[in-house]
Amino acid sequence: MDGRIASAIPGIDVIVGGHSHSRLPFGERIPFSEDVNVKAPRGTIVVQAHQWGGELGRLDLQFSRDEGAGWRVSRYQARLIPVLSDIPDDPAVAAVVDRYWKPIASRYGVILGQAADDFVPQRDDLAHYNLVADAVRETYGTEIELENTGGVRAPLVKGKITQADLADMDPFENTVVTFEITGRQLKEVLLKTRPAVSGLRYRIDRGRLAEVTVGGKPVEDDRVYTGATNSYFLGFALKGIESVNTGKLRREVVAEYIRKKGTVRPLYDGRRVIIEPQIERKFQNDLRDRTRTP
């Protein structure tokens, strides 16, 4: 999207992107279309520092004055700096954080359990979503559970899990909703929304639902399945489907699940597979960026 904006709107010097979780370790220059053939082309510098505060982006710009045309960015250098635990806190920033954290520490500092490893995505396997979906499905005893992507906002890091960690994962006030759905309706929802899931496995291959099973058995179009989801997903993806709102916050359900388990482990089991050419290209580009050297 940032590249499209830069190409469509000439005259922007720098775009600092966000939200798409793109990792641009050295930035990109998108040339202004009207300047592509000149000796000193101008363009828009696009930078973005991936996600979740794991890296700090630094951008250095050098400006030159063109006769009668003002200033332009003549050179740039972009890089990503890993944020590691051995970097000392800035005293002024730490003081601000403490001012807000201390009044809520007794609530959000409560330890719920342990994460045996990092809950992070691996291709289409979304371990943090799998945790939420499994927790809700097990709690309410349904056959399936569906979670919209974008609804679990942060991973879990290996080690102690606190209430603050769950608030980062789920900052919303969405409640758990149970429902009944036919196999035919379920297939339509999967193809349209491509959710994270529990209790079922599915594969979308170039826009076609190639495989879907519940409990290890192929889905039957006319059979009715029991399911659970969050109230937000229900509102836009399951309209017209009979449901019951439990009134229980999804975040609280996951917290109770972790307390019960004590230790939770990330699952990478291939329950959700999306095969799309553009997604594969993005994966390859991300892999290239991670291994590229300046």
C-alpha positions in Angstrom: 0.0 0.0 0.0 2.8 2.5 0.8 4.4 1.8 -2.6 1.1 2.4 -4.3 0.6 5.7 -2.4 4.2 6.8 -3.4 3.6 6.0 -7.0 0.2 7.7 -7.2 1.1 10.9 -5.3 4.3 12.6 -6.5 6.2 14.9 -4.2 6.2 12.8 -1.0 9.8 12.5 0.3 9.3 9.9 3.0 6.6 7.4 4.1 7.0 5.8 7.5 4.6 2.8 7.1 2.8 0.8 9.7 0.0 -1.7 10.4 0.9 -4.1 7.5 3.8 -5.6 9.5 6.2 -5.2 6.6 9.9 -5.6 7.3 12.0 -3.3 5.2 15.5 -3.6 6.7 17.1 -1.1 4.1 14.0 0.8 3.0 12.9 1.3 -0.6 13.0 4.2 -3.0 9.9 4.5 -5.2 10.9 6.9 -8.1 8.6 9.7 -9.1 7.2 8.7 -12.5 8.0 12.1 -14.1 11.6 11.9 -13.0 12.6 8.4 -14.0 14.8 9.5 -16.9 16.6 12.5 -15.3 20.2 12.3 -14.2 19.4 12.8 -10.5 16.0 11.1 -10.0 13.8 12.0 -7.1 11.5 9.5 -5.3 9.8 8.6 -2.1 11.7 6.7 0.6 9.5 4.0 2.2 10.4 2.5 5.5 8.8 0.3 8.0 10.1 -1.6 11.1 8.1 -4.8 11.0 6.1 -5.4 14.2 5.6 -5.5 18.0 8.6 -3.2 18.9 11.2 -5.9 18.1 13.3 -3.5 16.1 13.9 0.2 16.0 14.0 1.9 12.6 16.6 4.5 11.9 16.5 6.6 8.7 19.3 9.1 7.8 18.6 11.6 5.0 21.0 13.8 3.0 19.5 16.8 1.3 20.7 18.7 -1.8 19.5 22.0 -3.2 18.4 22.0 -6.8 18.7 25.3 -8.6 15.3 26.9 -8.6 13.7 23.7 -7.3 14.4 23.9 -3.6 15.7 20.9 -1.6 15.5 17.2 -2.4 16.6 14.0 -0.7 19.8 13.1 -2.5 20.8 10.1 -0.4 19.4 8.0 2.4 20.4 5.1 4.7 17.8 3.0 6.5 18.4 0.2 8.9 16.7 -1.8 11.6 18.2 -2.0 15.1 17.1 -5.1 17.2 15.6 -4.2 20.6 17.4 -6.5 23.0 17.2 -7.0 26.8 20.7 -5.8 27.3 19.9 -2.3 26.1 19.6 -0.1 29.2 16.4 1.7 29.9 16.2 5.4 29.2 15.7 7.0 32.7 13.2 9.6 31.5 11.1 7.1 29.5 11.3 4.5 32.4 9.9 7.2 34.7 6.9 7.8 32.5 6.2 4.1 32.1 6.4 3.6 35.9 3.9 6.4 36.5 1.3 4.6 34.4 2.3 1.0 35.3 2.4 1.2 39.1 -1.3 2.0 39.7 -2.3 -1.1 37.6 0.5 -3.5 38.4 -1.5 -5.3 41.1 -4.0 -6.3 38.4 -2.0 -6.7 35.2 1.1 -8.0 36.8 -0.7 -11.2 38.0 1.1 -14.3 36.6 -1.4 -16.7 35.0 1.0 -19.4 33.8 4.0 -20.2 31.6 4.7 -20.2 27.9 7.0 -23.1 27.0 8.1 -21.2 23.9 7.4 -18.2 21.8 3.9 -18.1 20.3 4.7 -16.6 16.9 3.4 -17.2 13.3 5.1 -19.8 11.1 3.7 -19.4 7.6 0.0 -20.1 7.9 0.4 -21.6 11.4 -0.6 -18.9 13.8 0.3 -20.2 17.2 -1.1 -17.3 19.3 -4.5 -17.6 17.4 -4.4 -21.4 17.8 -4.1 -20.9 21.6 -7.1 -18.6 21.7 -9.2 -20.8 19.5 -8.3 -24.0 21.4 -9.0 -22.3 24.7 -12.5 -21.2 23.7 -13.5 -24.4 22.0 -12.3 -26.6 24.9 -14.1 -24.3 27.4 -17.5 -24.4 25.7 -17.2 -28.0 24.3 -18.0 -27.1 20.7 -16.9 -29.0 17.6 -15.2 -26.0 16.0 -14.0 -22.5 16.8 -13.4 -19.6 14.5 -11.3 -16.4 15.0 -10.8 -13.6 12.6 -7.3 -12.7 11.7 -6.3 -9.4 13.1 -8.3 -10.1 16.3 -5.3 -11.4 18.3 -3.0 -8.5 18.3 0.3 -9.7 19.8 2.3 -12.9 20.2 3.2 -14.5 23.6 6.9 -14.6 24.5 8.4 -17.6 26.2 8.3 -17.4 30.0 5.8 -16.0 32.5 2.4 -15.1 31.2 0.7 -12.1 32.9 -2.6 -10.4 32.6 -0.8 -7.6 30.8 0.4 -10.1 28.2 -3.2 -11.2 27.6 -4.4 -7.5 27.4 -1.7 -7.0 24.7 -3.0 -10.1 22.8 -6.7 -9.2 23.2 -7.3 -5.5 23.9 -10.9 -5.7 22.9 -14.1 -6.3 24.8 -15.4 -9.0 22.6 -17.4 -11.8 24.2 -17.6 -15.5 23.4 -20.6 -16.5 21.2 -21.8 -20.0 20.5 -23.7 -21.0 17.3 -24.8 -23.8 15.1 -23.8 -23.8 11.4 -24.3 -26.2 8.5 -21.4 -27.7 6.6 -22.3 -25.7 3.5 -22.4 -22.4 5.5 -19.1 -23.3 7.1 -17.4 -23.7 3.8 -18.7 -20.3 2.6 -17.3 -18.7 5.8 -13.9 -20.3 5.5 -13.5 -19.4 1.9 -14.6 -15.8 2.4 -12.8 -14.9 5.7 -10.0 -17.5 6.0 -10.1 -17.5 9.8 -7.9 -19.1 12.4 -9.6 -22.2 13.7 -9.8 -25.0 16.2 -11.4 -28.4 15.8 -11.1 -28.3 12.0 -8.5 -28.2 9.3 -8.8 -26.6 5.9 -6.8 -25.7 2.8 -7.5 -22.9 0.3 -5.6 -23.3 -2.9 -5.7 -20.3 -5.2 -9.1 -19.1 -4.2 -10.6 -22.6 -4.0 -11.6 -24.5 -0.8 -9.6 -27.7 -1.6 -10.1 -29.5 1.7 -12.0 -29.1 5.0 -12.4 -31.6 7.8 -14.0 -31.4 11.3 -12.7 -33.9 13.8 -10.7 -35.6 11.1 -13.8 -36.3 8.9 -14.8 -34.4 5.7 -17.4 -31.8 6.3 -20.9 -32.7 5.2 -22.9 -29.9 3.6 -26.2 -30.7 5.3 -24.9 -31.6 8.8 -25.2 -29.1 11.6 -22.0 -28.3 13.6 -21.7 -26.6 16.9 -19.2 -23.7 17.0 -17.9 -20.8 19.0 -16.4 -17.5 18.1 -16.1 -13.9 19.3 -18.9 -11.3 19.1 -17.0 -9.2 16.5 -16.6 -12.0 14.1 -20.2 -13.0 14.5 -21.3 -9.5 13.5 -19.7 -9.4 10.1 -19.1 -13.1 9.1 -22.0 -15.1 10.6 -25.0 -12.8 10.0 -28.2 -14.7 10.0 -26.8 -17.7 11.9 -28.5 -18.6 15.1 -26.2 -17.8 18.1 -26.1 -17.3 21.9 -23.9 -14.7 23.4 -22.3 -16.1 26.6 -21.5 -12.6 28.0 -18.0 -13.9 28.9 -15.1 -11.9 27.6 -12.8 -13.9 25.3 -9.8 -12.6 27.2 -11.2 -14.0 30.5 -11.8 -17.4 28.9 -8.2 -17.6 27.7 -6.9 -16.5 31.1 -8.8 -19.2 32.9 -7.6 -21.8 30.3 -4.0 -20.8 31.0 -4.5 -20.9 34.7 -5.9 -24.4 34.4 -3.1 -25.7 32.1 -0.3 -24.1 34.0 2.1 -24.3 31.0 1.0 -23.8 27.4 2.9 -24.8 24.3 2.7 -23.3 20.8 1.0 -25.6 18.3 2.1 -25.7 14.6 -0.1 -28.4 13.2 -1.0 -27.2 9.7 -4.7 -26.7 10.5 -4.9 -23.6 8.3 -3.2 -23.6 4.9 -3.6 -20.7 2.4 -1.9 -21.1 -1.0 -2.0 -17.9 -3.0 0.7 -16.7 -5.4 0.9 -13.2 -3.9 1.2 -14.7 -0.3 4.0 -17.0 -1.5 5.8 -14.0 -3.1 5.4 -12.0 0.2 6.9 -15.0 2.1 9.9 -15.2 -0.2 10.4 -11.5 -0.1 10.3 -11.5 3.7 12.8 -14.4 3.7 15.1 -12.5 1.4 14.9 -9.4 3.6 15.8 -11.4 6.7 18.9 -12.9 5.1 20.0 -9.9 3.0 23.2 -8.0 4.0 23.8 -4.3 3.3 
